Amino acid sequence: MTTTVAVLGAGSWGTALAMQLARNGHAVRLWARDESQADTMQRQRVNQSYLPEFSLAENIEISADLNTVMAEIDRVLVVTPSHAFSDMVTRIRSRLDADIGLAWACKGFEPGSGRLLHEVATDILGPDIPLALISGPSFAKEVAAGLPTAVTAAASDPEFGEAWAGLLHGSGFRAYYTADLVGAELGGAIKNVMAVACGIADGLELGANTRAALITRGLAETMRLGRAMEADPRTLTGLAGIGDLVLTCTGDLSRNRRLGIALGQGKSVEDAVAEIGQVVEGIKTARETMRLAERMSVDMPISEQVHGILFKDWDARKGVRVLMERELKRETE
C-alpha cells in the first residue's frame, strides 16, 4: 500500500530521507523553504545545493508551497534544523490529527530553554497527537547512495514508532523502534557536542587515544544526564546513542567534527561555519546542553569545555589539559 508522506526540509538529510521513502514505493512530497530551490529541484530532479551526485526519483514531488505539500497526506516528517522545529510545528498543527501524527529527524534542543523537542511538540499540539523521532548513525550522503544504514524510530506510542520503522525499512535501510523518546533525543543531540570535542582534539593532532577517551567519557556524560531524566540506558548504548556518537565523532562527513577540527587549527567559529556552508547543530546544542546539565545538576565536563570554547573564547588546547588533569575518580558510578 502506497503511503503519502510530507517531508518538510530539503537540506541534505531531508532529501536523503525523502529518497529512502521513495525507494520503498511511497509517494513523497518534499518541502523546500526557498521557492527557486524547489523549482530547480523539481525541474532538474537533483538537489544541487546538498546532494548533487544523486537523482531524485519520479515519486518525489518538490514544492515551496506548504499547503500543497500538506494536503491529503498520511504521514509528515519534519527535517528542519532543531532551532526551526517549533515554528514549523506551529505552522502545520491545523493539518495534523491522531492518524497522521508527527515525526521528525531533527537532533537538538529548543533554543533558550533546553527543552526536548517532544516537549515542544506536545505543548503546541496537545497530548493526543502521536510523536516519533528518527535517529541513529546516518550520514545523509550515504543514505542517498543506498549504503547499508540502521536507525531507530523512538515514539510516544509503540504502534506509531513501529509504523514509522515500517515506512523506512527496506532497500538496505534497517529501522528499529523504541518507546524511549527521551533517550533517543538526548543521544542524538549531545553527540553533536562530543563530535565538536573530538574534532578539536583531531585539529590539535592529539591522536587516536584522545579521541577514544573523549568518545567514551562523552557517552558517560550523556548517560549521567539520561539517568537524571529517566531515559532508558539501553537506548544510549544503542543506535541512537553510542552508534550515532561514534559515527559523528569519527566520520569525515560530520559537520560538527569538521567544525571542531577547524577550531583546533586556530580558526574562528564564524570562519569554520562559513567554510562548512551548512547548519552546524552542535553550536546551539552546546549552549542548551549546559542549560540542561545545570537544571538537572549533572556534571558534564566535556560539554562544559566545548561550550566555553564556542562561547567564552576559552583556549582549545588548555581545555584538553583541564579535562586530563581532573581529580582521580572511579570510572563507573
N, C-alpha and C positions, 0 to 999 in steps of 0.2 A: 504494500500500500504506500503510495507517494504522500509524503508529508510536506506541507508548505512551511518553510522556515524563513523568518526575517532575521538577517544578521546585520546588526547595527554597528558599523565601524569598518571602514575599508582600508585600514592600515595593514601591515604585514600579517598580523595574527588573525584579524577578522577575515581577510582574504583567504588565508590558508584554511581556516575552519569552514568557510563557505565552499572551498574546493573539496574538502573532505566530505561534507554533507552532499555535495553534488555527485561525487563518486559513488555514494551509496544510493543514488537514484532519487534523491529528494529535490523538490522544486525550491530553489534558493533565491531570495531577494536580498541583495547586498546594498545597504545604505551607505553612501559616501557623503560626508559633510559638504564638500565642495562640488558645486554643480558642474564645473568644467571638467573636474576629475572624473565624475560619474559619467558624463557624456563620452569622454575619451575612452574610458574603460569599456563602456557598453559597445562602442564602435570598433575599437581595436582588439577587444577580448583579451586584454592583458593589463595588469597593474604596473605601469611603467615606473611609478614612484618607489615601490617597495619590493615587488617580486617580478621583475621584468623578464625573467627567464621562463616563466610558466604561463601557458594559455589558460583562459577561463572557459569552462565547459558551457555549452549552449543552455543548460538548465540553471544557469546563474544569470539573473537579471540585475542590472546595476542602476540605481537611481538616487538622486538627491532629494526626492520628494518623499518625506517621511510618511505622509498619509497614504500614498500609493504603496509603499513598501509594507505598511502595517495592515493593509486591507485584506480581510478574509484569510488570515494566517492560522496555522495550527500551533506554532511554537515561535518564540522570539529569543534571540541570543544577543546580549549586549557585549560589544568588544571595543568599547572606548577606553581611553586612559582612565584610571581609577578616579582622578580628580573631576572628571566629567560625568561620572556614574549617576550622581544624584540628579543632575539636570536632565539627563536622558530618561531616567525612570519617571521623573515628573512629567516629561513631555508625552510619554506613551501610556501613562496609567489609565486613561479613559479607554484604551484599546485592550486592556488586559482583563482576563477573568480567570476563574479557577481552573478551567480546562487548558487555557494557553499557558498560564503560569509565567514565570520569569527566570531565565538563566543568563549567566554572564561568564565571561572569561577574562575579567579584569583582575589584576593582582595588586592590591594596595589597600589603604585605609582612607576614610573620609578626611580630607584636609581640614585642619583646625580643631578636630575633635578626637581623632584616633579611633573612631568607631569602625567596627567591621561592616562590610558592605551589606550583609544580610540584615543588620540592624537598621541601616539607612533605608533599605528596600521595604522593610516591614513598617517603618514609620510612614512612608509615602503611600504604600499600597494597602496597609492593614494586614491582619493575621490570616486571611482566607486565601491569599494567592500563594501557591507553592513556589519555592525558591530553589535554585540549583546553581552551583559553581562548577565550571570545568577547569581543572587544574592538573598539573603534573609536568614532567620533564619533556618539553616540546618546543623546539625552535621552529618558528614559522616556515623557514626556508626548507627544512627537512620534511615537514608535513606537506608542504606544497609539492615537493618532489615525490611524495608517496613512500618515503622511507619508513621502516617499522617504528611505531611510536605507541606508547601506552600512557593513558591519563586516567583520572578519577573524576566521576561526577558526584559531588557531595550535595545532598539535598535535604531540605526540611521534611520532606515526605519520601520515604524509601521508594515508593512506586514511581514518583516523579524523577528521582535520580536514576532508577533503572530505565525509565523511558528515554531519558537523555543519553544514557550509555548506549542504548539500542540504536538511537539515531546516528551516533558517531562510529559505532563499532563496525569494522569491516575494512576490506581493501588495505590490509597491512596496518590498520589502526585498531589497537585494542583499548577498550574502555571498561573500567570497573565502576562500581558505585558504592557510596557510603552515606551514612546519616550524619556524619560529623562535619558539619559546615564550619564550626569554629576552628578545628584543627587544620582543615584544608585552607581556610582563609589565612590563618597565621603562617603556615608553611609557605604558601605561595607569595605572601608579601615580604616576610622577613628575609627570605633567601636572596632578595634583591640587594638588601643592605649588606649581607655577607659576601655577595659577589663583588660589591664595591671594595670591601676589605681585602678580598683575595686579589683583586686587580691591583690595588695599591701595593701589596706585597710583591706581586709579579713585576710591577713597574719599577720597584726598588731593587729587583733582581735578588730577592731573599731566598729563593729556592723552593723546591717541592716540599721539603719538610714543613716550612712555614705555612704553605698553602694547605697542606693536610691538617695541620694543627688548627688553623682558622676554620676550616670546614667542620671539624669535629667539635670544637668548642662553640662554634656558631650554632650547631644543632643543639648543644646543651643549653644555650641561651634560649633558643626557641622553645625547647621542651619545658624549661622553667616557666616561661610565660604561658605556655599552653596548660601546664598544670594549674597555674593560678586562675586560668579562665575556663577550667573544666573541659579542656579538649581531650580527646582520646589519644593517648600516647602512640597507639599503633598507627594512627594517621600520620604522625610526624616521623615515623620510621618507614613510611610507605612512599608511594609515588608523589603525592602532594607535599611530602616533607623532604626526606633525605634525597629522594630521586630528583626533584626539582632543584634542591640545594646543590648537589654535586654537578648537575649539568650547567647551572648558571655560574657556578664558581670556577669551572674549568673550561667551558666551551668558548671558542673564539668568536662565535656568533652572539654572545651575550653582550648587550649594550651596557649593562651595569658593570660587568668585568672590564670592558673596554674603557669606561669612564674611570674606574679605579686605576687602570694601567696608566692612563694619561695623567692622573693626579700624582701617581708615584714617580712619574717622569718630570714632574715640576710644572705641568700645565695648570691653568686655572679651570675652575668648574665651567665657566662660560665658554672658554675656548674648546674644552673637551666635548661639551654638548653640541656645539656648533659643528665640530668635525663628525660626530656620530649622525647628526641630522634627523634624529627621531626622539620621541619622548623617552627619557631615562627614569623609570618609575622609582628607582632606588633613592633618588634625591628627596622627593617628598615623603617617601616611606620612612626614611631615616628619621625625619622630624617626628612623624606620628608614632613610630616605634618607641622613641624615647618618651613621648607623651603617655603611651600605654604602659610602659615599664614603670614610670613614676606613679601612675594611678594605681597600678597593681602591686607596687613595692617589690619589683623584681629586679635583681642585679643583672645588667646586660652590658658588660664592659666593652665588647667588640662594637656593638651598636653605638655605644657612647662615643668611642673614638671616631667612628665614621661620621657621626653627627657633628662632632667637633671639627673635623677636617673640612666637612662640607659647609658648615655654617658659622664657625668661630675662628677660622683661619689657623687651626692647630697644625702643627708640623707633622707630616705623614710619617717620617722616619722615627720621630720621637714617640708617636702613637704606638708603633710596634714595640718599641722598647718599654713603654709603660705597661703594655699587656704582658710582656715576658717577665717583668720584674714584680708582678703582683705577688701577694703573700702566698706562702706554702699552704696547700689545702688538699683535701680528699678529692679524687676525680669524680666519684659518684656521690650523690646526696641521699 
